[in-house]
Amino acid sequence: MLKIKIALIGLLIIGSQHLTAQTKTIQGVVTDPSGFPLPGASILVEGTQNSASTDFDGKYSLKGVNPTDKVTFSYVGLISQTITPGQRSTIDVTLALSTQNLNEVVVAYGTQKKTKVTGAISTVSSKDIAAVPITNAESALQGRAAGVTVVNGAPGTNPTVTIRGLATMGNSAPLYVIDGVLTSNLSGLSPNDIESISVLKDASTTALYGSKAFNGVIVVTTKKGKKGPGQLTFSTYVGGQEITKRYSVLNTQQYLQYAKDLGSDLTARAAEFGNVTTNWQDQIFQTGLMQDYNLSFSNGTEKSTSRYSAEYLKQVGAVINTGFERYSFRANNTQDIGRLKVGSNIGVSFSTINPERSAGGRTLLEHAIKMAPYFPIYNDQNLGGYQGPSAIDGNDAENPVRVANLGYQKINNLSIIGNIFAELEIYKGLKFRSQVSLDYYTGKDHTFVPSYQDGSYHKQAFSTTAETNGQGQTIVFDNSLTYKTTIAGKHNLEVLGVITKIDGKSQNLVAGSRYNISDEIDQLRYNEGNLSSANYEEKNIGYIARINYDYDDKYLLAVSGRRDASSRFGANNRWGNFYSVALGWNIAKESFMQNSVFSTLKLRASTGTTGNDRIDNYQYSATLIANYNYPIGGGNAPGVSLGVAPNPNLKWESKLDRNIGLDFGFFDEKLTGSFEYFNNKSTDILFAVPLPASVGSAGGGTQIQNVADVKVSGYEISLGFNDRKGDFTWSAVANLGTSKNEVVGLAPGVTSVLGGPVPRAGLESFSRLEVGQPLFYFYGYQTNGIYQNQAEVDAVFGPGQTAIKPGDIKIVDRDGNKIINANDKTNIGNPYPDFTYGLNLNAAYKNFDFNCFISGVQGNDIYNANTFDLKGMNRLFNASTDVLDRAIVVNGQVTNPSATLPRAQGADINWSSANQRYIEDGSYTRLKNIAIGYTFSGEAFKPYFSKARFYLSGQNLITITNYSGLDPEIARADANANSAGIDLGRYPQPKSIIFGLDVTF
């Protein structure tokens, strides 16, 4: 027996030695899909405690591995991969992007799997954002999200963003949400800090934001720290930008002849200045330098993550004395403490804007195209050193270089946007979250202009200082309770309840003064000064509920409701109720779809309401304006006037959204796409209606009323293709969105409403609101050529009519009464595009990468007020070279019948009212970005960096358009939606060439 035991022990020892001999050490490198080494990745032999992790360079070494073991490689945010080693001892692993990351989108108060989304959402990833060097985050949406229109402006200004067309006549901007913080724009956010942008477009996705979500919601998620050792990244770019297009205007010789034709002989005046020809457009445009530097650091453990970043951006504008400078900082942190998770997301930015300056109600470009070419820019004999017109010149345009450069204007802004939150898991599936958010800003707009005298028209015998100081804050307190559970393995339920409270306040101080003694003192003073201030408080409270249910991921139901109260309405209509209902069917998950080409096939539909309270505060109540003098007893007595005419019956704008969508994917998502149809109706739209003078209001003569109902409908299509196999990979994403709006109702007693920019000759309020027409279409006269002789005039108006002569524009007499008046006006243009589109192409071959991005709009009209300035010929200004071929009349007969422009200084109707002459097609296709890059990585560079990418990018290099203006990318003439599509000399988008570098250490 003893011998048997000894034999067994010996066999066991031999067996164990044999097994030991079979184990080995495996080693290699773990990388992400782009080939970047992953420090801190986990390697584990399943069913054992045998594990290892990668070092800073992504390398690992794991001992005691059997050929048949299952070894799992994992990293936070990427798909884990399990490998059986076999006889291999070197195993390099590339981990793919996590399906959770790929298939989740950000929605109101959380995230949701794409397969369970029942609403209309478009998402732009950090990769798409990084492909185009941009100064403002909103620009990343241009052409990349179907149904989203983005129009950029001057440096430092916020782009105009519209989602699914115009559905209101007031503030049409969407709500922005940055990591749960409600805000009005993304001006202080560095594009480098953005992880993703989700655009919420229908009531199913926006209703939970209530009154703020009427125009859609843009949800921004910033980058967070990730598990693993610290990672330092640095990126920078530098480049130049310039405006290359010009209006063709008269040179000095042409201008002198043109002036003679208009009755002014300025030959001697031009000789006084040496017969120079100044191209004023060349003088106001320049090559501007752009530069950006961004540094970030992130790390994380099993219990905490953090990411810190800093950016410096400086953009010298392509128009003289314009520019933008920003310092931005961000810190995102999370910490797990058992069942409690706490965190914060804080962003701080400081910016300085040098805005484009204007004078006399005219833009810089308007002065440049009107200014006489024989003037020199400078004149040392004049106060201030510039030359401008006098009465003898008959031209009152101002020297645009003096307007831009004499003195200065600076806008300094501080922004703090952030939140702190705590989330407690009470028990499995039940979480309570409390969050406090802050949106704080201060702004200072300071302008100083010293004394000057260019000529007899434009002079100022004193220096002026003007300053506007503003500050405000919005604090949002959210408390939410979420419960998620699965019943019987197939019934998935999520219930959310939220109470949210918004407190906002703001104050503004406006001051100005003159100084008659010196141009060296830039200070406000009481003597010869003015002072005013204003402040407001705003409050909103909302009660929110949402239920998401699905059966086995196949059949989806989402129901939400919200009850809001807003301080912007009186007690009569303070509360509003909003809801949404959505259904979805994941057809691809049905048994009859197994083994089909469809990897995704989902049908969804939603309906619901959102509200809008975006009007000025206290409009429901009467306000008073002081500092008005009343003549009493032969003298002036101080008095008070009615400011705003009150309307205690103001109520919420309400929008009913209806949306049908289809999502599809073929061949394991190699080909993807979606189709949307929406039909929305806005009711009780708020607008400032002009009041009769008899009301006696000194506050503008308007009253906010609920005046209109508007219907907006359209389609959206997105298509994508991905080929990610082999050394050469490429992808393409295309989208197209249509939108049509129509006024379907007006309040009793209201037949039409006029809007548009500040009225002046030829630019009277010609944007019109009327049932059956688009919101604020262009309202004016149709034209039909030029009268060639008196017989043609008499045939229309009869003999003896003297206002219209040969050489004048033919205005269509629509009612046939042989009188041209307001009854002959009609729809002459629509400022809104029929559709917008974008195409994004990406390709890579080994270490090379390429991006080409095209965006455009089709079917919109632009009222080109610059054409009015250049071709109106109502008085002596510089003009387009086209006026050289204007109609010439001799003895009552046009001698050049091919002329398309009327005679100079003809009938008032030629220029004094809006007509088709100034309406142009605003469609365009633009090569928004083209870039090529090369990435250095590998063993040779590891002592210095993990990877480095160099790239060259060109922006706005090619624009295909029939628009004669400098840039067809037009939003509106001012901040009001009722001046859409009007070009008063808008800051053109420049072309740029940029060189950049991205380094990861």
Steps between C-alpha positions, in 0.01 A plus 500: 500500500783735585661426165176588319477837683861582414433416135192723486688791656775457249253502210340817631838669529592396149157615373529834666847546359362413158212752540742766617706437197189565282436851640677797344528879497311701242576861416406769254342841454135603545380788280178685416343501149730783388812310609554706814655294789264455795665541841316328786317242287411183696606147401339212692504121468135408542412298810829588675664785687779511242498852356713790380461851363672694226768758572520858375585376149217247489737206553417201719655174620293219655656185645352155564271484199392166354446459124129425558435785744253773415674837544280811510634844404286795617507879520237750610294622205622226262374151419669224702668229292559138607780300336629144532883524475575159350871485422542876467713688750465848344144624467420858395138600552294786356182573695201631308274784605239396751159428354362677803675820393406450138139416571418751774382854451451782748138591569330720758615406849708199396607273217315238299594215269446587135289188462256642757486860380153593373565867422691702241867542599811584298844447653837654413805325650826645626673353194276704269553812710879458498505462122438872447695769690224726633482784751143437618340166575171578323684499167560127542132443423506675164419243233549208742153472654195470276247777553747730676590833338811683623612843376830642624583865555783729608773377740364455851134511400272204558387318185130506418368145550154385392360151547227383261423843366346806658204430729484828692540872432706584808811330630548197273825372655506148640570417863857392572574250777865445600538202733151569634546879529243710312652789307435721199811435288833317485723809474719414799547132416809376321415259216795287620308423821194355327439124501171511307213726399143370485231701324153429642240590239154375596274510805591144602855617566446865594180507706686433825673838463160670485496873433865511395468234228258665256770545233671167562783405733873458442651276768878515537697237689854602585795264522552324831795323658549128429637217705876460467823695546500871429490605137626838380393638162596818320351642183559819309430657166599821327389649172379797303160605374389758248201620298578481130174604335421867424216700355600655166468876551593808296856629495568873517478562126174306470361665811572853374313430175213339695484808726480727195208295369328562834571874480819537708834594349761380750803510270668780694416335832671177394804694378522662845584156639734403216250297295560192712280190487443341838351154510322529832414132512868410484560742786254338740595138424823341617670166561425396856710260707332216691670303776382251759677310779334230708640290784313228686575235761279209602527196722286264700474208738227253583348759734571839346568679173617850415582710199645852487548720195609848402477681168621826352342616176572816304335595174593819317206580276506527122345846547728766648490553875282194562600193695435256779714374786399235755651322798297199610549249779307185592510248784281187506516262798308200634545295817330176604444454873325171538147551369553874479645668192594868515649724236535840344539650154632856498590720204642853520578729207630853454458662160564828323315596183593780263169526311444634154419867547235702321398864477196698396285188479723352229728198514869527422448331163219740410731796560773332295285441193340848515810707570631712208818340356691830457543550874829401661478305825704743711541876520737640762336839473168371632420448866544129560712452188239359258334630184125496441237680293372856527186660361672563166537125449127427528587169667459439872656154530758487778866403473477131598863483613434785744180335621690176567828635637444834671461425868401150596222271620565201724257252649637304797303199620533257788300177502472230765290197413497195720326267738551280801298184549450203727340172395398237754399145416233442767469137399545309178341692213390798709714816488457847641694785342530858617673764287563872529600683181633850446515712187673826596627778278633852508549725202654840439462679167724808487528743209723807469500736202727809497410823324531513121401693189529325163310774320188707549271195513666292769653660804504480877648783706538292816600151608229256607509209741218246522479193716247228567554270798285195548499198721258220566461150624266206469492236771319173432423253777401151377390208715420175322405144586557221247394139519609234250395138509448197280202272566497138383812567294315686224299788648743793534373800694652838585315763702633852552367780718660847518434824679694791353519861613660783304598834649646764271596861548688763307596864522634745244654843533534731197705818518651751261674837509683761296831672561564830323857572613710196411500184288730330748246446777294185460288519814133536583407826665176649631520826306332466157429138578211259500420211729237228508460156651266203488468169676266204509425182685362187338362186658381170362392179668426169332367159597609222266415132453614247238433130449700289253382145440604234254421137452810295418658802325239458225198708591568843646287751685605839643265736682594829665328799654606835640322781682676838492448839656677808362531846655485650150124458498241651730288308748234433234716265293813427701483119479548285190462124452707303249513132409637248253413146391727287280486146362771288340537159336840334463408294196854364463462313830202300381557129435393533137786749448772258610776448245379804303727773367357739760705553815267789595143566397290711733175685442403775744242772540446777753272790582506756776508864601761751615458857619678828450533799734790678329383858522628793702414494867201687643317532168175408671526808721514873433840668526593866526773709340627813674709796372233628266420873495149634466422862389299654781443872543760593243770290661618139521398284793645153569255220433448129455370310197360155438785269411351166395129458439398221740334176398383301804357229272834394352531124485747233396588436142434132443633266232350162408771275355428192289784283377533170313843342462666191356852390594678233299836328475629238260778244514598546863460880481726541200221701340279704734235763469184661630192670361281753684176678423380775732189715506489759777254774583579800722206685652462830686835628374619806689595815310535876559204647312520871408248718683326815374662829599189588697608256771776745593766240577857629506634147531499420133130497421463121515326241710591132536204292385420141407438568132571204272490127432773347282540157341848359429554171316782321327714193441845398619721232348836373625717236332834358609751249368801354683777286359744435785694198377853496363765769474265726307181592682236757419161623607236735366209666675240705315193678629220711361224688678199688364283750683193698398321746727162661444288738703164327548328744732510851645332647805157664452538847351854435372525467121877539460811609688806671350854442618857537382802717583483864605308675218680734264457601137462187289516280807163565658349220707452254215503170692135403536295263713182381331278191499592253226856629466837413660598686815618848401532445128631785285216737411541739210450574133549264209696640207487428128780678319542866410270737315663566164293799384208723590258284303571205731440722804173635360382148415513412868403825673331703227612832350585786733648292780832667592651303791626211288722573201686296238803336660316426826432157640181326396312432821232236448155655540348194665150636543492664156374839619789689333618625838808365674440488875521263798220288353741382232749355749529124536731217601834562330718258695533241775803530732487137611671219305305212350767268636844489659757227447844377595751238386789383718770274350778339703777275376820355643791305357741372759619817677337745259150640555276717286179695560273684259189675626240670278192690617235706329147637479255511210196707412525803729483862392717788625405867500834648395489852643853550365354476150259776597800710607698421186227510236225717648643820342266719702785733602875534457692216660759272352323228307537167329674497164168365368360856513720582202252294297190656654213619284589817309203707385519744207189681377270267692657182362736251670804484273634173642201264520714215639557697823378323814541797738266803489605857434685681775295709743182388331157459654490444873347158446834385353662510840268614779321171556598136520476323164630193320815678382662437835387140552761236416530124521693419819570134420859387538728199528815553704813295551495563871814308582766290333787356701782252473698369795780262592548323834840406642501211748700191584805389693729767358287781642403352838781675691340829389127445451240230445376646175508829313280609211582784263233633267430768242145631468320741269161651581242671277737469204229448238146636498263434210218754492312742277478757779676822400582600858823427680358202689171312461517370860236742628281460807333833577569872505480527878409292803133476402359204310281741300807629311602159365686485170591870483861590413590847623873440455544195719848391609601248228642158587871504416709238329769353721805276487597335830791284612446292813664255740348252749734322743427239766768432760 
